[in-house]
Amino acid sequence: MKTFALMHFICICILSYGQNSDSLNKAKIIGRWVSEEDKRSEVTFTKLRKFDYYDKKLESSERYRIQNDSLITIDKLTGDHFIYSLEGVSEKYLSLMYLPSGHLLLFRREKAKQTN
């Protein structure tokens, strides 16, 4: 009985850790990000959608989800899935690796403009 209780506790801890991590990453990723490689490239995350802009023009809009250490986007028109490894997210930086090519994408958070 003690072994069963211990295994049950370990399973709950493992499942809870992944869910909390996903929720934390999703909360951190929300906002507007500018590419470090090309300042004309921007991405904005809301609670449910990812918007890609180039030169202030909307290029794509996709639903997304965060699962473990992956960002998975779903193209609205085709239903295609795109997978990124979520390398890191902080208050200032977002680092994604596009899979399967391995292309690293680094973004800096764009701060909201102050109004006087």
N, C-alpha and C positions, 0 to 999 in steps of 0.2 A: 504494500500500500504506500509506504514511504517513497519507493522508487517511482511509482506512478505519479504521485503528487509532485515530486521533484521534476520529472520529465514534463509534466503539464505546465509547471511554473517556467521552465526553460523555454518551452514553445511559445508561451504568452509573451515572455520578454523579447524573444527574437522577432515575433510578428509585430509587437508594439514598437520596437526600435525602428524597423523599416517604415512603418506608417508615420511615425513622428518625424523621421528624417525627410520623407517625401513631402509632408506638410510644411516643414520648415523651409525646404528648398523652394517649394512653390510660393510661399510667402515672400521669400527673398528675391525671387526672379521677377516678380511683378514690377513693371516700370519701363522706362525708355532707356535703351542702350545704344551707344554709338561704337562702330567698329574702330579698333585701333589701327587696322590695316588700311581702311578706306573710310574717311570721315563722312562720305556721302551715303554710306550704308548704315542703316539703323534698323533696330528691331524693337518692338514694343510688345510686352506681355501684359495681358489682363488676367483675370481669374480663369478664363476659359479659352482665350484665343491668343495667337501669336500673329503679329502683323509685321511684314517686311517692307521697308521703304528704301528707295534709292533716289537720291536727289529730291527728297521730300515727296516723291510719287509712290503711292501704294503699289507694290509689286505682287504681294500675295497675302492671303489671310487664311490661317489654318487653326483648327482645334488642336489642343495639345494636352498631354498628361505627363507627369513625372512618375516614373516607376523605378524603384531602386536608385541607381545612379544614371538613369537614362532619361532623356527628354524625347518623347515620341510625338511627332506631329502628323496630322491627318489632313491631306489636301481636300479642300471643300468640293472641288469639281470632279476630281478623278478618284478620290478615295484612297490614293496612294499613301503609304506610311513612310516617314523619314525618321531615322533614328540618330540621335546625337548622344555621345557620352557626356554627362554633366561633370566636367573636370573640376569645377569650382565656382562658387557664387558667394560674393560678399557684398557689403554695402557699396563698394566702388567698382568691382570687377565681376565679369561673367566670362567663363572659359568653357567652350563647347568643342567637342571633337566630332566632326561629321563622320559617321560610319557608313559604308565600309572604307572610304578613301583615306581616313585618318587625317584629314585637313583640320588644323586647329584654328578655331575662331575665338578671338579675344575682343571683348567689349568693355567699355567704360560707361558707368551709369551717367545718364544725362540728368542733371539736377533740374527740378522744376523752376521755371523763371519766377522771380520775385515781382510782385505787383505793388506799386506804391499808392 
